[in-house]
Structures are given as C-alpha cells and as structure tokens.
Amino acid sequence: MSTEPVATQAHLVQYGLEGMDPITLMASVPQLDDAGANTADRYDWQAAMAAADGLALLLRTLVAGSDLSSAKVVCELHEDWSLISSDGIEVVSGKHREPSVGPYSTYVKLLKDGGLAHLFNRWAALTERPTCRLVTSGGLSGTGEPKKLMTAVEHFKGLKRAAQPVTGVGTHTDVVSAVVTKIPQYCDQTKSRWDGDRVPALSSDERKNEVARFLAALTVDENRPHRDYVADLAPSRYVKPVLDSIGVSTAIAVAVWEAVLDIFRARMRSRGPLPGGGLPVIFESYRTGSVIAPELERAIDSRTVTMEDLDIVIRTASSNPAGFEPVPRLPLTSRLEVKMDQEQCSDNTIQRALALRQDYLDYWRERESGDPTARAERRRLERRLQQVSDSSTSAPGRPPLRGTALWRQFEHDINALPEGVLPLGMDPDLALGGMCQLAEECKVWFGQRFDAATVLAANLARDEDES
C-alpha cells in the first residue's frame, strides 16, 4: 500500500489537492483498505450511530435553512462514516465497546482499540482539512492518560479557536511526546511517512506540531448507548427532535427510526441505489467536470446518504408508519430461551439449543421406559455435564466466558470427553442437549444468574397483552 504524502500546506499544491471540494478530495486520496464496507453487516451498532449523526446533520441543516443537497453522510470511505456540509468535513470512527472490557484507560487503548492511530492517518492524508471524532460506547477513564489527553485536546482547541499557532513544542509535551512515540507502532503508513520513505522525513518538532494540530481537530464522543439499548433509546433521543422541527407527530418515531436505520445499513454495505442503476458507463471520452473515475464515483454514490434522502425517508415513513414498524420477534417460552437471549446468543443458536434439548428428553424418555438403570445413568451423566459447565465457564488464566463464546466452549469440551463417558447411543450433540436441559432447570447458566422465571412470566404476560 502506498504511503500518503505529508499533509502540510506546503505539499498541497505539489500533490494537486489544494482547493478540491470535499468529495473530490476524499475520492482522490487512496484508502488504506476497503474492509469496512465488506464487513459492515456485522456492525449494526455503527450503522445506528451513523444514522444518529445523519439525523443530527439533518436537524442542523433544517435549522440553518440550508439547502438539503448541501449536506450528506458518506459511509465507509476512509473511516466508518464522514459528515460533509457547508461547514466542512468531519470523519468519524465508531467503536462499540462491551461494558465488561471497561473504559479506555491508556494511550495505547485509545490509539489501537479506539482507532485514533488510523483516524490520525486519514486526517493527515486528507490534508488536515477534516475535523475528527471518535464515537464510542466505552467511555474514557476519568483519571490517568485519557484525562491528560482530553486536557491537551481542550488546550489545543482553544488555541485554534483563538486563531493562535497550534504547536506541540513547549505545551503538554508529555502527552504529545507519548502520542508521537506510540502512533507509528499502530499505523505503518504514518511510520513510513514520518521516517521519509517517499518524502523528506519529519523532524521531531514537526511530528509534535502535527499531533498537536490533530488533537485540536479531535472530539471524543464517549457516551453513545450500548448496542442492547439503541433500539429503545433511538426513537426518542434521535428522531423526536427532527420530527418536532418539521411539525410531524412523534408517535411515528419508531417507524421513522427503522426506516432511517435501514438506509444506513444499506449504505454501510455499499448497496445504495445509483443514479444510473446498473447501466454501463458510456461516452466516457466526452465526460467533463469531474476528476473522479466513474467506477469510484459510483462506489461513493452507493455509500452516500444525502439529507434529501433522509427527508424523503421520513416523509414516506410518516405516510405509512405500519410499513416500517419493526417485525415482532417470536415470544420466549422457556427459561433456556430467556437465558440465551439475555446473553445475546443468536436466534439460530437458540433454535438449535431447543431442538437438542428436545432430542435429549426423547432419548431418556425411551431409555427410562424400559431400563431400570437408566435414571441412575442419567444422573451420573448430568453430574459430569455440570462439571464440564463449571470448567468451561472459567478456566485458569482466562476470563469467564458467557453467551455464544460459552456455548461454543460447551460444545468443544463435550466433544473432547473421553470415550465411554457418554451413555450407549448418545453422541456429543445429544449430550449438548443435556446441557440445555440443565439450563432449563437453572443448573447451568450462560452468564450471571438472574430470576429467569420472573423474566419469562413478564415476557409471556406482555406478549399476551399485545396479542
């Protein structure tokens, strides 16, 4: 992968980047990779957060009375998404973080896990024009290195707002020096550029000044909701202000959220509609007015949500809200389902667990009807399965497993049982069904213990009321 040019004003003319409009600039700079659009269907949370930003941009555009065509969100180009308006460009990195992992607590975690090293590289490659934002559900530690970093961010932002020189030499030098030292460890392209593989190497002071300018452009949005709570919070938090501003009833907020989220899911996967559909590019020799290759222009179009798109989506959902309401899930009817659902196991995993549990019960029903030793053999097997569940959940030197990871570990450990442990005619799948039966009896858990019976009763009562 080619190394990006040094993104300082002296290089803009040299590389032909000066004065470009935002889309042309972003299209003209090579991406590091295109993995985002290929794997975005695994990151529904990112699509939801991009949708929230899109709604915020729509409201900002409406309040300002600006032309809706002047603002847009581009997904999976350089970063997870970017906001483009008359105010400029903001590139955004979205990082969901499980509560069990804890907040970002060090420079390394922010640069590597939080993606700031990659964000820095893209900001520099885009000639330092964008502002940058890290959107995360993880939060920042209120002490130590994250606190020092954010203090430095506010200092450099203040200098920028006051039109003062932003320099990393002599102010917050401990933070700037630490970032300068660590960024090349997590971004090969920055390391190559700074070390002078294609352009003159940057001096220590130049590197510090560049980091200071980046920090002046950085915002950390650390309090986004965990993915489990987005569906409940989004309609009131993100949709209601927009509906209020255009005089539409907020009773349809859920339908509008689903409609808006659907369009961002599609754009995250680079599957948006194209102006020319699937028609081939013709008369290319007569093409004028754009320096972007037609294939790339199409790719960008397929990843772009304009504010006009959102306006149409909202008005369409307003006229037919029932068509956009989320499809109701099948009710949970057993403690096993409640436990696995609580730990975010997939519907397919839950359905398989239910089928294996039923096969396990059928096996013992047939055995116990004519074999006087079957009950004792079943109790012996279930004691062994509980031993497996105990050792699978928390092994020495490994954090406790839960949810799908624990389910996979159960399956692995049961398959590894010595020959002769399982009763005659029982295979590992049937034994896994025994683990599911123990979960139904609240003898095995897929995470922390809770009152599964009460949750199940509440779910059944709610489903009965809704029907």
N, C-alpha and C positions, 0 to 999 in steps of 0.2 A: 504494500500500500504506500502510495506516495506521501511524502511529508509535506505538511501545509507550509505556505510562506509565513514569515514573521508578520504578524498582524499589527504593524505600526503605520502611522500616517505616511512615513517615508516610502513604504512599499506599495501603497495603494495604486499609485499611477503606474508603477513598474509592472504590476500584475493585472492591470486593467480593471480594477474593482471599484475605482472611485466613481461616485455619482450613480451607481446602479440602484434601481428600485428594489425593494426587499425581496420579492420573489425571484427576480433575476440573480440577485446576489446569492441567495440560498441555493439556487439551481446551479450556479457557476462554480461553487466550491464543492469538490468531491466529498462524499460521505465517507466515514471510516468503515461502515458496513451497512447492510440493509436487513439485519436480523430482526429489527423491531417489527416491521410490518409482517414478517413471516410468522412471528410467534405471539402477536398481539392478542389473538383469541384466548390466550392463557391469562391475559391480564385485564380482566373485565374492570377491575378497580381503576386502572389507568384510563380506560375509556370513560368511566364515570367521572373521574376528576377532570379530564379534558372537556367533557360535556358541561361540568360546573363552570369551568373557565369560559367556555363558549357562551353560556348564558350570562355570565358577568360582563363579557365583552359586548354582548347584545344590549344589555341594560345601559352600559356606559355609552354606547353609540346612540341609543334612543334618547337618553337624557341630554346628550350634547346636540341632538338634532342633526347628526351627521348622516351622510349617505350610507345606507346599509351595505352597498357594494364596496365600501372603502375598508371594511374590516373582515377578517377571516381567521380561521384556525387551520393550520396545516399539520397533519398528523404524521409522525414517523419520518420526518426529514431532518437529519442532523441530531435531533433529540426526540423525546417521546411526543411532544407537540410544541407548536410555536404559535404565538398570537401576533397578528400583523394588523396594524391600523395606522391612521394618520399620526399617531403618537410615536410609531417606530416598530421595532421587533422585540418580542420577548420570547426566549427559548426556555423550555420547561422540561425538567427531568422529574418524572414521577416514580417514587419508590415506596411501595407498600411495605410495612414492617410489622410483624406479629408482636403482640404485647409481650409474649414470653421471651423475646430477644432483648427487650429493653430499649431505652433511648440511645441515640448516637452519643457516645461518651468520649471519643478521641478524634484527633485529626484524621487518623488512618481510617476509621469507620466512616467519617464523612466523605473523605476523598475517594475511597474504594467502594464501600457498600452504598453510600449516599450518592455516588456518581459525580461528585464535584470535580474530580480529575478529568472525566470525559466532558463535562459541561465547560470547564476551562478551555479545553482543546477546541471545542466547537465555537466558543465565543471568540477565541483568538483567530481561528480560521475564517470567521465571518467578519474579519477586520475590526473587531471590538465594537461593532455597531449595536448589537443587541444588549438588552438587559437580560439577566438570567434569574431563574427561580428554581429552587428545589422544593417540590411538593411531596410531603411525606406524612404518613400516619404515625411515624415512630417517635416524634418529639426529640428534643435536644436535652441533654443533661444540663441542669441549671448551674453546674459548677465546672471547674477544670477547663480543659481545652475548648469545648464548644462555647462556653461563656466568653473566653478570651477572643475566640474567632468572631463572635457576634458583636462584641465590643469594638473590635477592629473594623468590622463591616460598617457599623454606625459612624465611626470616626471618618472613614474614607468617603462614605456617602455625604457626610456633612461638608467635606472639602469640595466634593463635586457640585453639590447644590449651591455652594457659595462661590463657584467658579474659581476655586483655588487650585493650584497644581496638586495632583494626586501622586504622591511619591511614597514608596515603601522604604526609603532610606531615612532613618532617624526617628520614625514614629511606628509604634507597635512592631518593632523589629523582631521580637521573639516569635510573634505569630507569623509574620511574613516570611521570616527565615525558615520556620518549620514547614510552611506550605511549599516554599521553593524547593526545599530538600526532598519532600515526600511526593510531590506531583509526578516527577519523572518515574518514580517507582511503579506508578499505576497507570501511566499513559506513555507508551513507547513513542508515539508521534511527537509529543511535547519534548521528550528527552532528545529525540533526533534533531528537532528544530532548534532547541536551545544549544545543543552541542555542535551545531553547524554542519550537519550532513549535506545540506543543499545551499544554505545561505550562511553568511558570517555568524559565528557563534555569538550568543548574547552574553554580555558581561554579568557579573553577579548583581550589580546595581540595576542593570536593565531588567533582569529577571524579577527582582524585588519590585520594581516600579510596575511591571506588567501584572504581577499578582495583586498589587495594591489597586490598580485600575479595575481588575476583575472583581475584587471584593467590593469596590464602590458600585459595581453593577449588579451585585448579588442580593437576592432576597431568599430567605428560608421560610417557607410556609409549612410549619411543622405540626399543625393540629387538624389535619384532614381526618375524617372519620375512618375507622377500621372497616374493612370490606363487609363485615357482617351487618353493619348499621347503615350502610349507604342507602339501601332501598327504603328504609323507614324515614331517614332524615332528609333525603334529597328533595322530595316534592315541596316541603315547607321551607327548607333552607335555600334552595337554589332556584326553584321555579316560581314560587309565590311572589317574590319581588318583581319579576318580569311581568307576570300576569296583572299584578296591581298597576304597573306602569302603563299598560296598554288597555286597561279597563275590562279585562276578561275575568270571569268568575274563577276564584281559586279552588272551587270544588272539583275542577278537572286537572288539578296539579299532578296527580299520579299518572293520568293518561299522557299528559304533556311530557313528563319526565321520561316515561317509557319510549315515547316517540323520539325525543331528542337523543336519548341514550342509544337507541337503535342506529341512528345515523352516524354517531361517533364510533360505534362498534364496527360498522362497515368501513369507515374511513381509516380506522386503525389497521384494518386488514387490507388496505389499498384496494377496496372494492366499491368505491363510489362511482356514480354514473358519470359518463364522459359526454361533453357536448356533441361529439361526433359518434357516440356509441362505439361500436366495434368496427366502423368503417376504416378502410386503409387510408394512409396519408398519401395524397396525390398532389400534383403540381408543386412539389417541394422546391423546384428550381425557381418558382415565382414567388416564394414565400418571403415576406418582408416584415419589418417591425419587431422581430423577436430574435434574440441571440440564443434562445434555449432550443436544444434539439427537440424535434416533435415527440420522440418517444419519452423523453424526460418531462416534457410539458404535460403529456397525458398522465404520466405517473403522478405528477404533482396535483393535477386536477382531481385524480381519483382519491387523493388523500386530503382534499380541502373541503372544509365546511365554511361557507360564507354566511354572513348574518342574514342575507336574503333567504338562504336555505332554512335557517332556524325560524325566521318569520313565517315562511310557508308551512313548515312542520307544525309550529304552534297553532296556526290558524286552522290547519287541517285537523289536528287533534281536537281543537275546540268544537269543530262542526260535527265530529264523530268520535267522542271520547271512548265509547264502548269498544271501538276497533283497536284501541291502543292500551286498554287495561291489561295488566299482567295476567297471564294464564294461571288459574289457581292450581296449586300442587295437590296431588292425592293426599288425603289425610294420613297422619301417622297413627297406626293402630296397635302398636306393640311397644313394650319397653325397649326391645332391641333396636327398633327404628328410631325411637326418641334419642337413645344414647349415641347411635352412629350419626344421626343428623346433628346433634349437639356439637360433635367434633368435626363437622364439615366433611364427612365421608360422602362420596358422590352417590347419586341415585342408583347408578348401576351397581356399585359396591353393596349398597343396602339391599337391593333386589336379589343379588347373588346370596347374601347372607341369609335372607329369608328363605330362599329355596334350599340352601344347605341345611338350615335348621329343620325344615320340614322333612327332608330326606333322613336326617339323623333320628328324628322322632319315629318315622316309619320303620327304620331299621330296628330300633329297640322294641317297638310295638310287636313286630313279628317275632323277634327273639324271645321276648318275655312271655309270649302267649303259650310257648311250649317247652321252654328251657328253664328249669328251676334255678340254675346257676347264673342266669343272665343278669339278674338285678345286682348281685354282688360284683359281677364283671363290669357292669356299667358304672357302679360307684367307684371301683378301682380306676377305671379309665378317667372319670371326671375329676378324681383327685389328681391324676397325672396332668390333665389339661389345666387345672388350676395352678399346678407347679410351673407349667410352661408359661402361663399368662404372667405369673409373678416374675419369672426370669426374663421374659421377653420385654416386659414393660420397662425395667430399669436394670441394665447390665453395668458392671463396674467400668468406670471411665467413660460412660456415655450418658448424656442427659435422658431423662424419661421420655419414652415415645408416647404418642397419642394419635387418635384419629386414624387416617389412612396409613400412616407410617407404622402404627402399631398393628393394624390389620395385616399388612404385608409381613411384618415380623412374626406374627402368629402363624401365618401360612408357611413361612420359611422354617420355623422351628418345629412345626408339626411334621413337615416333610422330612426333617432330619432325625426324627425319633428312631431309635434302634428297631431292627426287625423283631417282631414278636410282641411289641408293646400294644399295638392295636389289635382289637378282637378279630376273630376269624371273619373274613368277608368285608371288613371295613377298610376303606382306603383313606388317604390323608384328607381328601375333600370332605368325606363324611365326618372325620374327626374334627375338622374345622367347623362343621355344622354343630358339633358338640360344644365348641367354644361359644357359638352363637346362642345355644340353649342356655348355657351358664350365664351369658349376658342377659338373656331374658329373665332369668331368675335372680338377677342382681348379684351374682357371684363373680362376675367379670365385668370390667369397665373399660371404656375406650379413652378415658381421660379422668378428670376429677369426679368424685362421687357427687350426686345431687339427687333430689327427690323425683326420680323418674316417673313414679306412679302419679304424683300430683301434676306434673307437666303433661303426661299423657291424658289424664282426665280433663285438664283445661283445654287441650287441643281438640279432643273429641267434642267437648261442650261447645266450643267456638264453631267447629265445623257444622254441628247440628243447628246452631242458631243461624248460620249463614245460609244453610240449605232451606 
